[in-house]
Amino acid sequence: MPTTRATAEEPEETQEPEQAAEREPAPAREQAEGRSAVRSLLRLWPYVRPVRARLSVAAFVAIIASCVGLFIPLVLKWMVDGPVADRDPAGVWLGALYLLLLGLTEALLFGLRRWLVARPLAGVEASMRADLYRHLQRLPVAFHDRWASGQLLSRGTTDLMLLRMFLAFPLTFLLVNAVTIVVGVIIMLIQDWTLGLVILGPAVPVIVTCVVFEKKYATVARLAQDQVGDLTTVVEESVLGIRIIKGFGRHRSQARAFRELSRTLRGTELRKARLLSAIWGIIVTLPELAIGAALVLGVVQVADGVLSAGTLVAFLSTALALRWPVDSIGFLLAMSQEAATATERYFEVMDEKPESSTVVAAGSRAAGAMGVPPLERSREWGRVGAAAPHSEQRPLRDSSTGQMGGLRFHDVTFRYPDAAPDTAPTLDHVDLHIHPGESMALVGATGSGKTTLTALVPRLHEVTSGRITLDGQDITEMPRESLRALVSVAFEEPTLFSATVGENVLMGAHPDAGEPELNRALAIAQAEFTHALPQGTATQVGEQGLSLSGGQRQRLALARAVVGRPRFLVLDDPLSALDVHTEAAVEAALRRVLAETTALIVAHRPSTVLLADRVALLSGGRIAAVGTHHELLRTNAEYAHLMSGTEEDER
């Protein structure tokens, strides 16, 4: 035990590089090694282009300010060789005035540069963040299933902050410092070319060091940013799951897990620090040695009368003025690499293909076959569902029979995108028809695919093969906005937002909905408890609605589903968290709603099943039987077994 404890608490300075390398994701490592930082950063141009004029002016001002600073050594040369040598106090004071004016001018110009870039770069960051959020809303559910929320959060916060810092400082000063170094070297060579060659001696090793540093730092910078995303995910999950952590007394294990991730990130950050210290040591040491050598050689030349004292002072002052542009190369390159990896991480999300909001070509042909031009057809879709008042909703008719088509699954097969090719599909050749105005209960064992089937109707997932039609129209031929205006969904896990009760419920209504629609929906869902809250329906429910009970959240989710009087209603076990008396009251009100809509209801209890006109049994991803509740109890052993536990309890 003592040995184990010592090992666990041992400082990791000697082990972290190896451990971090083992944990480093291979794809990220290969991407960092194979990409160009410049090519990555060029992808920012569409966001920078609107403010390019102001950034260009800011860069020009910074170059002027830096070059103004290089005039200071020339004034020193004039003072040493003139007023100082001639012992002219008036000339010395005049020279001091020149130096003061040059210093103030340099400071004011750099302040102006800062003012020029602050507002536009804040706008660039805000624009990128808004685009990221908008894009995340349009990405399919399958994307969000794959990506950890902390990784997305870190891209929208930390990475964008790094990009703003890069645009504000390194982007400008890589150019400014390069111009300053070139101008400074020219001035030194003009003053004395032999001393200038001595100063230029370290240039080659410094350039080689920068090239090597850039390649190594890119990999570590990407790894660190990915690990920040992992750490953010753990923090977010711990905050959202704090009741579970406390309820099961898992705070110590969660703290250990967080500490391990923190140590991993710490090891990566130390690797970055070691790389920075290495390049900084080389970049600082070699120029200092060159300046020392130039000083010795210059003093000898002054003693021999070959060089004036003023020229030596001006030369050394220019060399010292170039120390900052040279010394800053290391961290400017580091910040540029971090910005490049942040750009990659940002566009990894932005490059994901969003859900299409347009009608596919096949849809246009189908609309034309119905005698309605595609444009007019699109307009009619836009007038139904939550997008229009209930009185204006007009159902679509089956293109082949002219009759109302209801909700129909035509030989639907579905396999999750990340599933192995040799695994059985989640849904396999499902054929099911829910007639207009009919309610169908969907029953099946856990894992049979009920929730997946309901998610296909609003196209949260796309069918692998087959098709789903609403009133005879393939849902893939409808704009998603129109489809989701026709279909309202209540999921098994009710999700509420940090908003008021009214705002959460009216999210499912048309834009013109108000208090009457809200009160009607709350009455149907037996959610009148909201009127007793401190501010009534204007009460904030808090993050995830955790200030409410599970049954209260589920009733609000049900109210949100019915508030818009949808043409098609999909309910995933909507009453599972309700007590017996509340469930009975909700069912009584829900029957009136189901009489006005076409509904698919996932059910586990006979009381919920009895809400429906018919029942479909889903078994092994297939529809095994369809009939009424009592018919299936008599004729289907699997269905009778599923219902038997609750039936016995009721008896």
C-alpha positions as CSV (number, residue, x, y, z in Angstrom):
1,M,0.0,0.0,0.0
2,P,2.7,2.6,0.8
3,T,4.4,1.8,-2.5
4,T,1.2,2.2,-4.4
5,R,0.3,5.4,-2.7
6,A,3.8,6.8,-3.4
7,T,3.5,5.9,-7.0
8,A,0.1,7.5,-7.3
9,E,1.2,10.7,-5.7
10,E,4.7,10.8,-7.4
11,P,5.3,14.0,-9.4
12,E,4.9,13.3,-13.1
13,E,7.5,15.5,-14.6
14,T,9.6,12.6,-15.7
15,Q,6.6,10.5,-16.9
16,E,4.3,13.0,-18.4
17,P,5.7,13.2,-21.9
18,E,5.5,9.5,-22.4
19,Q,2.1,9.2,-20.8
20,A,0.7,12.1,-22.8
21,A,2.1,10.6,-26.0
22,E,0.3,7.3,-25.2
23,R,-3.0,9.1,-24.7
24,E,-2.6,11.3,-27.8
25,P,-5.2,10.5,-30.4
26,A,-3.6,9.2,-33.5
27,P,-5.9,11.0,-36.0
28,A,-5.3,14.4,-34.3
29,R,-1.5,13.7,-34.2
30,E,-1.5,12.8,-37.9
31,Q,-3.6,15.8,-38.8
32,A,-1.3,18.2,-36.9
33,E,1.8,16.7,-38.6
34,G,0.3,16.8,-42.1
35,R,-1.3,20.2,-42.3
36,S,0.0,23.6,-43.0
37,A,-0.6,26.3,-40.4
38,V,-0.9,29.0,-43.1
39,R,-3.4,27.0,-45.1
40,S,-5.5,26.4,-41.9
41,L,-5.4,30.1,-41.0
42,L,-6.4,31.2,-44.5
43,R,-9.8,29.7,-43.8
44,L,-10.5,32.6,-41.5
45,W,-10.4,35.0,-44.5
46,P,-14.2,35.1,-45.1
47,Y,-14.6,36.3,-41.5
48,V,-11.7,38.8,-41.7
49,R,-12.5,40.2,-45.1
50,P,-15.3,42.6,-43.9
51,V,-12.8,44.2,-41.5
52,R,-9.7,43.9,-43.6
53,A,-9.4,47.7,-44.2
54,R,-9.3,48.5,-40.6
55,L,-6.9,45.6,-39.8
56,S,-4.6,46.8,-42.6
57,V,-4.6,50.3,-41.3
58,A,-3.8,49.0,-37.8
59,A,-0.9,47.0,-39.2
60,F,0.4,50.0,-41.1
61,V,0.2,52.1,-38.0
62,A,2.1,49.5,-36.0
63,I,4.9,49.3,-38.7
64,I,5.2,53.1,-38.5
65,A,5.3,53.0,-34.7
66,S,8.0,50.3,-34.8
67,C,10.1,52.2,-37.4
68,V,9.7,55.4,-35.3
69,G,11.5,53.6,-32.5
70,L,14.4,52.8,-34.8
71,F,15.0,56.6,-35.2
72,I,15.9,56.8,-31.5
73,P,19.4,55.2,-32.1
74,L,20.1,57.8,-34.9
75,V,19.2,60.6,-32.5
76,L,21.6,59.1,-30.0
77,K,24.4,59.0,-32.6
78,W,23.8,62.7,-33.3
79,M,23.9,63.5,-29.7
80,V,27.1,61.6,-28.9
81,D,29.0,62.7,-31.9
82,G,27.7,66.3,-31.7
83,P,26.4,68.0,-28.5
84,V,28.1,65.5,-26.1
85,A,31.4,65.6,-27.9
86,D,31.2,69.4,-28.2
87,R,29.9,69.8,-24.6
88,D,26.9,71.7,-25.8
89,P,24.2,71.5,-23.1
90,A,21.6,73.2,-25.3
91,G,22.1,70.5,-28.0
92,V,21.8,67.7,-25.3
93,W,18.4,69.2,-24.2
94,L,17.3,69.4,-27.8
95,G,18.3,65.8,-28.4
96,A,16.4,64.8,-25.2
97,L,13.3,66.6,-26.5
98,Y,13.6,64.7,-29.8
99,L,13.8,61.4,-27.9
100,L,10.8,62.3,-25.8
101,L,8.7,63.2,-28.9
102,L,9.8,60.0,-30.7
103,G,8.8,57.9,-27.6
104,L,5.4,59.6,-27.3
105,T,4.7,59.2,-31.0
106,E,5.6,55.5,-30.8
107,A,3.3,55.0,-27.7
108,L,0.4,56.9,-29.3
109,L,0.7,54.9,-32.6
110,F,0.6,51.6,-30.7
111,G,-2.4,52.8,-28.7
112,L,-4.1,53.8,-32.0
113,R,-3.4,50.3,-33.4
114,R,-5.0,48.7,-30.3
115,W,-8.1,50.9,-30.7
116,L,-8.4,50.1,-34.4
117,V,-8.5,46.3,-33.9
118,A,-10.5,45.9,-30.7
119,R,-14.0,46.5,-32.1
120,P,-13.8,44.6,-35.4
121,L,-12.1,41.6,-33.9
122,A,-14.7,41.4,-31.2
123,G,-17.2,41.4,-34.1
124,V,-15.3,38.6,-35.9
125,E,-15.4,36.4,-32.8
126,A,-19.1,37.1,-32.2
127,S,-19.8,36.3,-35.9
128,M,-17.9,33.0,-35.8
129,R,-19.6,32.0,-32.5
130,A,-23.0,32.8,-34.0
131,D,-22.3,30.8,-37.1
132,L,-21.1,27.8,-35.0
133,Y,-24.2,27.9,-32.9
134,R,-26.5,28.2,-35.9
135,H,-24.7,25.4,-37.6
136,L,-25.0,23.1,-34.6
137,Q,-28.7,23.6,-34.6
138,R,-28.8,22.4,-38.2
139,L,-26.6,19.3,-37.8
140,P,-28.4,15.9,-37.6
141,V,-28.9,14.1,-34.3
142,A,-26.4,11.5,-35.4
143,F,-23.7,14.2,-35.2
144,H,-24.6,15.1,-31.7
145,D,-24.7,11.5,-30.7
146,R,-21.0,11.2,-31.7
147,W,-19.6,14.4,-30.3
148,A,-19.1,15.2,-26.6
149,S,-20.8,18.4,-25.6
150,G,-17.6,19.6,-23.9
151,Q,-15.7,19.4,-27.1
152,L,-18.3,21.5,-28.9
153,L,-18.3,24.0,-25.9
154,S,-14.6,24.4,-26.0
155,R,-14.7,25.1,-29.7
156,G,-17.2,27.9,-29.2
157,T,-15.3,29.5,-26.2
158,T,-11.6,28.7,-25.8
159,D,-10.8,28.1,-29.4
160,L,-12.5,31.3,-30.6
161,M,-10.8,33.3,-27.9
162,L,-7.5,32.0,-29.2
163,L,-8.4,33.1,-32.7
164,R,-9.3,36.6,-31.6
165,M,-6.0,36.9,-29.7
166,F,-4.2,35.7,-32.8
167,L,-5.9,38.2,-35.1
168,A,-5.3,41.0,-32.6
169,F,-1.6,40.3,-31.9
170,P,0.5,37.6,-33.6
171,L,-1.1,38.2,-37.1
172,T,0.0,41.9,-36.9
173,F,3.3,41.6,-35.2
174,L,4.6,38.7,-37.3
175,L,4.5,41.3,-40.1
176,V,5.5,44.3,-38.0
177,N,8.5,42.5,-36.4
178,A,9.6,41.1,-39.8
179,V,9.6,44.7,-41.2
180,T,11.3,46.1,-38.1
181,I,14.1,43.4,-38.3
182,V,14.7,44.1,-42.0
183,V,14.8,47.9,-41.5
184,G,17.0,47.6,-38.4
185,V,19.5,45.3,-40.2
186,I,19.7,47.7,-43.1
187,I,20.4,50.6,-40.7
188,M,23.1,48.6,-39.0
189,L,24.7,47.5,-42.2
190,I,24.8,51.2,-43.4
191,Q,26.4,52.2,-40.1
192,D,29.1,49.5,-40.2
193,W,28.8,46.5,-42.5
194,T,31.4,44.4,-40.5
195,L,29.5,44.7,-37.3
196,G,26.3,44.1,-39.2
197,L,27.6,40.7,-40.5
198,V,28.5,39.8,-36.9
199,I,24.9,40.5,-35.8
200,L,23.5,38.4,-38.7
201,G,25.6,35.4,-37.7
202,P,22.9,33.7,-35.6
203,A,20.2,34.1,-38.3
204,V,20.6,30.6,-39.9
205,P,20.5,28.6,-36.6
206,V,17.5,30.7,-35.4
207,I,15.6,30.0,-38.6
208,V,16.3,26.2,-38.3
209,T,15.2,26.3,-34.7
210,C,11.9,28.0,-35.7
211,V,11.1,25.4,-38.4
212,V,11.7,22.5,-36.0
213,F,9.8,24.1,-33.2
214,E,6.8,24.8,-35.4
215,K,6.4,21.1,-36.4
216,K,6.7,19.8,-32.9
217,Y,4.6,22.5,-31.3
218,A,1.7,21.9,-33.7
219,T,1.1,18.3,-32.4
220,V,1.3,19.3,-28.8
221,A,-1.0,22.3,-29.2
222,R,-3.7,20.2,-30.9
223,L,-3.5,17.6,-28.2
224,A,-3.8,20.2,-25.4
225,Q,-6.9,21.7,-27.0
226,D,-8.6,18.4,-27.4
227,Q,-7.8,17.6,-23.8
228,V,-9.4,20.9,-22.7
229,G,-12.5,19.7,-24.5
230,D,-12.4,16.4,-22.6
231,L,-12.0,18.2,-19.3
232,T,-14.9,20.6,-20.2
233,T,-17.1,17.5,-20.9
234,V,-16.4,16.0,-17.5
235,V,-17.2,19.3,-15.7
236,E,-20.4,19.7,-17.6
237,E,-21.5,16.1,-17.0
238,S,-20.7,16.4,-13.3
239,V,-22.7,19.6,-13.0
240,L,-25.7,18.2,-14.8
241,G,-25.5,14.9,-13.0
242,I,-24.8,16.4,-9.5
243,R,-27.9,14.7,-8.0
244,I,-26.7,11.3,-9.2
245,I,-23.2,11.9,-7.9
246,K,-24.4,13.0,-4.5
247,G,-27.1,10.4,-4.3
248,F,-24.6,7.5,-4.9
249,G,-21.8,9.2,-3.0
250,R,-19.5,9.2,-6.1
251,H,-18.0,12.6,-5.5
252,R,-14.6,11.1,-4.7
253,S,-14.4,8.9,-7.8
254,Q,-15.5,11.8,-9.9
255,A,-12.9,14.0,-8.3
256,R,-10.3,11.3,-9.1
257,A,-11.4,11.1,-12.7
258,F,-11.2,14.9,-13.0
259,R,-7.8,14.9,-11.4
260,E,-6.5,12.3,-13.8
261,L,-7.6,14.4,-16.8
262,S,-6.1,17.5,-15.2
263,R,-2.8,15.7,-14.8
264,T,-2.9,14.6,-18.4
265,L,-3.6,18.1,-19.5
266,R,-0.9,19.4,-17.2
267,G,1.6,17.0,-18.7
268,T,0.8,18.3,-22.2
269,E,1.1,21.9,-21.1
270,L,4.5,21.1,-19.6
271,R,5.5,19.7,-23.0
272,K,4.5,22.9,-24.5
273,A,6.4,24.8,-21.9
274,R,9.6,22.8,-22.5
275,L,9.3,23.4,-26.3
276,L,8.9,27.1,-25.6
277,S,11.8,27.3,-23.2
278,A,14.0,25.5,-25.7
279,I,13.3,27.9,-28.6
280,W,13.3,30.9,-26.2
281,G,16.7,29.9,-24.9
282,I,18.2,29.6,-28.4
283,I,16.6,32.7,-29.8
284,V,17.7,34.8,-26.8
285,T,21.2,33.4,-26.3
286,L,22.5,33.5,-29.8
287,P,21.6,37.2,-30.5
288,E,23.0,38.1,-27.1
289,L,26.3,36.5,-28.0
290,A,26.3,38.3,-31.3
291,I,25.7,41.6,-29.7
292,G,28.5,40.9,-27.2
293,A,30.9,40.1,-30.1
294,A,29.8,43.2,-31.9
295,L,30.4,45.3,-28.8
296,V,33.9,44.0,-28.4
297,L,34.8,44.5,-32.1
298,G,33.2,47.9,-32.1
299,V,35.1,49.1,-29.0
300,V,38.4,48.0,-30.7
301,Q,37.4,49.9,-33.9
302,V,36.6,53.1,-31.8
303,A,40.0,52.7,-30.1
304,D,41.7,52.5,-33.4
305,G,39.8,55.5,-34.7
306,V,38.1,53.5,-37.4
307,L,34.6,54.0,-35.9
308,S,33.1,57.0,-34.1
309,A,31.7,56.5,-30.6
310,G,28.3,57.9,-31.7
311,T,28.2,55.3,-34.5
312,L,28.9,52.5,-32.0
313,V,26.2,53.7,-29.6
314,A,23.7,54.0,-32.5
315,F,24.6,50.5,-33.8
316,L,24.3,48.9,-30.4
317,S,21.1,50.8,-29.6
318,T,19.6,49.5,-32.9
319,A,20.7,46.0,-32.1
320,L,19.1,46.2,-28.7
321,A,15.9,47.7,-30.2
322,L,15.7,44.5,-32.4
323,R,15.9,42.2,-29.3
324,W,12.1,42.3,-28.7
325,P,11.2,41.6,-32.4
326,V,13.6,38.6,-32.4
327,D,12.8,37.4,-28.8
328,S,9.1,37.4,-29.6
329,I,9.4,35.0,-32.5
330,G,9.0,32.0,-30.2
331,F,5.7,32.8,-28.6
332,L,4.3,34.5,-31.7
333,L,4.9,31.2,-33.6
334,A,3.4,29.3,-30.6
335,M,0.3,31.5,-30.6
336,S,0.0,31.1,-34.4
337,Q,0.2,27.3,-34.1
338,E,-2.5,27.3,-31.4
339,A,-4.6,29.5,-33.6
340,A,-4.1,27.1,-36.5
341,T,-5.2,24.1,-34.4
342,A,-8.2,26.2,-33.1
343,T,-9.1,27.0,-36.7
344,E,-9.0,23.3,-37.6
345,R,-11.1,22.4,-34.6
346,Y,-13.7,25.1,-35.5
347,F,-14.0,24.0,-39.1
348,E,-14.1,20.3,-38.2
349,V,-17.6,21.2,-36.9
350,M,-18.5,23.7,-39.6
351,D,-17.5,21.2,-42.4
352,E,-20.0,18.7,-41.1
353,K,-22.9,18.4,-43.5
354,P,-26.1,19.9,-42.0
355,E,-29.6,18.7,-42.5
356,S,-31.0,19.8,-45.9
357,S,-33.8,22.3,-45.6
358,T,-34.7,22.1,-49.3
359,V,-37.0,19.7,-51.2
360,V,-35.2,17.0,-53.1
361,A,-35.6,16.7,-56.9
362,A,-37.9,13.7,-56.4
363,G,-40.2,15.8,-54.3
364,S,-40.5,18.4,-57.1
365,R,-41.5,15.6,-59.5
366,A,-44.0,14.2,-57.1
367,A,-45.5,17.7,-56.5
368,G,-45.8,18.2,-60.2
369,A,-47.6,14.8,-60.6
370,M,-50.2,16.0,-58.2
371,G,-51.0,19.0,-60.5
372,V,-49.4,21.5,-58.2
373,P,-46.3,23.4,-59.3
374,P,-43.2,22.8,-57.0
375,L,-43.1,26.4,-55.9
376,E,-46.8,26.5,-55.0
377,R,-46.5,23.1,-53.3
378,S,-43.7,24.5,-51.1
379,R,-45.9,27.5,-50.2
380,E,-48.8,25.2,-49.2
381,W,-46.5,23.2,-46.9
382,G,-45.4,26.4,-45.3
383,R,-49.0,27.2,-44.3
384,V,-49.7,24.1,-42.2
385,G,-48.8,22.9,-38.7
386,A,-47.2,25.2,-36.2
387,A,-46.4,27.7,-38.9
388,A,-50.1,28.7,-39.2
389,P,-53.2,29.0,-37.0
390,H,-55.1,25.7,-36.6
391,S,-58.0,27.0,-38.6
392,E,-55.8,27.4,-41.7
393,Q,-54.2,24.0,-41.6
394,R,-55.1,22.0,-44.7
395,P,-54.3,18.3,-44.8
396,L,-52.5,16.9,-47.9
397,R,-54.2,14.1,-49.9
398,D,-52.8,10.9,-51.2
399,S,-51.6,11.5,-54.7
400,S,-52.7,8.1,-55.9
401,T,-56.1,7.7,-54.3
402,G,-57.1,11.3,-53.5
403,Q,-57.9,10.2,-50.0
404,M,-56.3,11.2,-46.7
405,G,-53.2,9.1,-46.3
406,G,-52.3,9.3,-42.6
407,L,-48.9,8.2,-41.4
408,R,-47.3,5.2,-43.2
409,F,-44.1,3.3,-43.0
410,H,-43.2,1.6,-46.3
411,D,-40.7,-1.2,-45.9
412,V,-38.5,0.9,-43.6
413,T,-35.1,-0.3,-42.6
414,F,-32.8,1.7,-40.4
415,R,-29.2,1.1,-39.2
416,Y,-27.3,3.7,-37.2
417,P,-24.5,5.3,-39.2
418,D,-21.8,4.1,-36.7
419,A,-23.1,0.5,-36.5
420,A,-20.9,-2.3,-37.8
421,P,-21.8,-3.4,-41.3
422,D,-22.3,-7.0,-40.2
423,T,-24.8,-6.2,-37.3
424,A,-28.5,-6.5,-37.7
425,P,-30.4,-3.3,-38.4
426,T,-32.3,-1.6,-35.6
427,L,-35.4,-1.6,-37.7
428,D,-35.9,-4.2,-40.4
429,H,-38.5,-3.9,-43.2
430,V,-41.2,-2.1,-41.1
431,D,-44.6,-1.8,-42.7
432,L,-47.2,0.1,-40.7
433,H,-50.1,2.3,-41.6
434,I,-51.8,4.7,-39.2
435,H,-55.0,5.9,-40.8
436,P,-56.0,9.6,-40.8
437,G,-57.4,10.5,-37.3
438,E,-56.3,7.1,-35.9
439,S,-54.2,6.6,-32.8
440,M,-51.7,3.7,-32.9
441,A,-50.0,2.4,-29.8
442,L,-46.5,1.0,-30.4
443,V,-45.5,-1.7,-27.9
444,G,-42.4,-3.8,-27.6
445,A,-39.7,-5.0,-25.3
446,T,-36.8,-2.8,-24.2
447,G,-34.4,-2.3,-27.1
448,S,-36.9,-3.4,-29.8
449,G,-36.5,0.0,-31.6
450,K,-39.6,1.9,-30.5
451,T,-37.9,5.2,-29.8
452,T,-35.8,4.9,-33.0
453,L,-39.0,4.4,-35.0
454,T,-40.6,7.5,-33.6
455,A,-37.4,9.5,-34.3
456,L,-37.7,8.7,-38.0
457,V,-41.0,10.5,-38.4
458,P,-39.7,14.1,-37.9
459,R,-36.4,13.0,-39.6
460,L,-34.2,13.2,-36.6
461,H,-32.6,10.2,-38.3
462,E,-32.8,9.3,-42.0
463,V,-34.1,5.9,-43.0
464,T,-31.5,3.5,-44.5
465,S,-34.1,2.2,-47.0
466,G,-37.8,2.4,-47.6
467,R,-39.8,5.5,-47.0
468,I,-42.2,7.2,-44.7
469,T,-45.2,9.2,-46.0
470,L,-47.6,11.7,-44.4
471,D,-50.9,11.9,-46.3
472,G,-49.2,10.1,-49.2
473,Q,-46.2,12.5,-49.4
474,D,-42.7,11.1,-48.8
475,I,-41.2,13.1,-45.8
476,T,-37.9,13.4,-47.6
477,E,-39.6,15.4,-50.3
478,M,-40.8,18.0,-47.7
479,P,-38.7,20.9,-46.4
480,R,-37.7,20.0,-42.9
481,E,-39.3,23.1,-41.5
482,S,-42.6,22.2,-43.0
483,L,-42.4,18.6,-41.9
484,R,-41.7,19.6,-38.3
485,A,-44.6,22.0,-38.5
486,L,-46.8,19.1,-39.3
487,V,-45.4,16.7,-36.7
488,S,-45.2,17.3,-33.0
489,V,-43.1,15.1,-30.7
490,A,-42.9,14.4,-27.0
491,F,-39.9,12.4,-26.0
492,E,-39.6,9.9,-23.1
493,E,-37.0,12.1,-21.5
494,P,-38.6,15.6,-21.2
495,T,-36.1,18.4,-21.9
496,L,-36.8,21.9,-20.7
497,F,-34.8,25.0,-21.2
498,S,-33.6,27.8,-18.9
499,A,-36.7,29.8,-19.7
500,T,-40.1,30.5,-18.4
501,V,-42.8,27.8,-18.2
502,G,-44.8,29.7,-20.9
503,E,-41.8,30.0,-23.2
504,N,-41.0,26.2,-22.9
505,V,-44.6,25.2,-23.7
506,L,-45.2,27.7,-26.5
507,M,-42.0,26.5,-28.2
508,G,-44.4,24.0,-29.9
509,A,-46.9,26.5,-31.0
510,H,-47.2,28.9,-34.0
511,P,-45.6,32.3,-33.5
512,D,-49.0,34.0,-32.9
513,A,-50.0,31.7,-30.1
514,G,-50.7,33.3,-26.7
515,E,-52.3,32.8,-23.4
516,P,-55.4,30.9,-24.6
517,E,-53.4,28.3,-26.4
518,L,-51.0,28.0,-23.4
519,N,-53.8,27.5,-20.9
520,R,-55.5,24.9,-23.1
521,A,-52.3,22.9,-23.4
522,L,-51.6,23.1,-19.7
523,A,-55.1,21.9,-19.0
524,I,-54.8,18.9,-21.3
525,A,-51.4,17.9,-19.7
526,Q,-52.9,18.5,-16.2
527,A,-50.1,21.0,-15.6
528,E,-52.2,23.6,-13.8
529,F,-49.6,23.4,-11.0
530,T,-47.7,26.0,-13.0
531,H,-50.2,28.7,-12.0
532,A,-49.3,28.1,-8.4
533,L,-45.6,28.8,-9.0
534,P,-44.1,32.1,-7.7
535,Q,-44.6,33.9,-11.0
536,G,-47.1,31.6,-12.5
537,T,-46.3,30.6,-16.1
538,A,-43.6,33.4,-16.1
539,T,-41.6,31.4,-13.6
540,Q,-38.1,30.4,-14.7
541,V,-37.8,26.6,-14.6
542,G,-34.0,26.5,-14.4
543,E,-31.4,24.5,-16.3
544,Q,-32.9,21.3,-17.7
545,G,-36.0,22.0,-15.6
546,L,-34.4,20.3,-12.6
547,S,-36.2,22.6,-10.2
548,L,-39.4,20.5,-11.2
549,S,-40.2,16.9,-10.5
550,G,-40.0,14.3,-13.2
551,G,-43.8,14.1,-13.5
552,Q,-44.1,17.9,-13.8
553,R,-41.4,18.1,-16.5
554,Q,-43.2,15.3,-18.4
555,R,-46.5,17.1,-18.2
556,L,-44.9,20.3,-19.5
557,A,-43.3,18.4,-22.4
558,L,-46.7,16.9,-23.2
559,A,-48.2,20.4,-23.2
560,R,-45.5,21.6,-25.6
561,A,-46.4,18.7,-27.9
562,V,-50.2,19.4,-28.1
563,V,-50.2,23.3,-27.8
564,G,-49.9,23.7,-31.6
565,R,-52.8,21.3,-32.4
566,P,-50.5,19.3,-34.7
567,R,-51.8,17.2,-37.6
568,F,-49.5,14.3,-36.6
569,L,-48.5,13.6,-33.0
570,V,-45.7,11.3,-31.9
571,L,-45.5,10.5,-28.2
572,D,-42.8,8.4,-26.7
573,D,-44.2,6.9,-23.5
574,P,-45.5,10.4,-22.4
575,L,-47.1,9.3,-19.1
576,S,-44.4,7.1,-17.6
577,A,-43.5,9.5,-14.8
578,L,-47.1,10.3,-13.7
579,D,-48.9,8.9,-10.7
580,V,-52.1,6.9,-11.2
581,H,-54.6,9.7,-10.5
582,T,-52.7,12.3,-12.6
583,E,-52.3,9.7,-15.4
584,A,-56.1,9.1,-15.5
585,A,-56.8,12.8,-15.7
586,V,-54.2,13.4,-18.5
587,E,-55.6,10.4,-20.4
588,A,-59.1,11.8,-20.2
589,A,-58.0,15.1,-21.7
590,L,-55.7,13.5,-24.2
591,R,-58.5,11.5,-25.7
592,R,-60.0,14.7,-27.0
593,V,-56.7,15.7,-28.6
594,L,-56.2,12.3,-30.2
595,A,-59.6,12.6,-31.8
596,E,-58.4,15.5,-33.8
597,T,-55.0,14.2,-34.9
598,T,-53.1,11.2,-36.3
599,A,-51.0,9.8,-33.5
600,L,-48.3,7.2,-32.8
601,I,-47.8,6.5,-29.1
602,V,-45.1,4.4,-27.6
603,A,-46.7,2.7,-24.6
604,H,-45.7,0.3,-21.9
605,R,-48.8,0.1,-19.8
606,P,-52.3,-1.0,-20.7
607,S,-53.8,2.2,-19.5
608,T,-51.7,4.1,-22.2
609,V,-52.4,1.4,-24.8
610,L,-56.2,1.8,-24.3
611,L,-55.8,5.4,-25.5
612,A,-55.1,4.1,-29.0
613,D,-57.5,2.7,-31.6
614,R,-55.1,0.0,-32.5
615,V,-51.8,-1.5,-31.3
616,A,-48.6,-2.5,-33.2
617,L,-46.2,-4.9,-31.6
618,L,-42.5,-4.3,-32.5
619,S,-40.3,-7.3,-32.0
620,G,-36.7,-7.6,-33.1
621,G,-37.0,-4.5,-35.3
622,R,-40.0,-5.8,-37.1
623,I,-43.8,-5.3,-36.8
624,A,-44.9,-8.7,-35.4
625,A,-48.6,-8.0,-35.0
626,V,-51.2,-5.3,-35.4
627,G,-54.7,-5.2,-33.8
628,T,-56.7,-4.0,-30.9
629,H,-55.4,-4.4,-27.3
630,H,-57.9,-7.2,-26.6
631,E,-57.3,-9.0,-29.9
632,L,-53.6,-9.1,-29.3
633,L,-54.0,-10.3,-25.7
634,R,-56.0,-13.3,-27.1
635,T,-53.9,-14.1,-30.1
636,N,-50.3,-13.0,-29.4
637,A,-48.3,-14.6,-26.6
638,E,-45.5,-12.1,-26.7
639,Y,-47.9,-9.2,-26.4
640,A,-49.8,-10.9,-23.6
641,H,-46.4,-11.5,-21.8
642,L,-45.5,-7.8,-22.1
643,M,-48.8,-6.7,-20.7
644,S,-49.2,-9.4,-18.1
645,G,-47.2,-7.7,-15.3
646,T,-49.3,-4.6,-15.4
647,E,-52.6,-6.5,-15.9
648,E,-51.9,-8.6,-12.8
649,D,-51.1,-5.5,-10.8
650,E,-54.4,-3.9,-12.0
651,R,-56.4,-7.0,-11.1
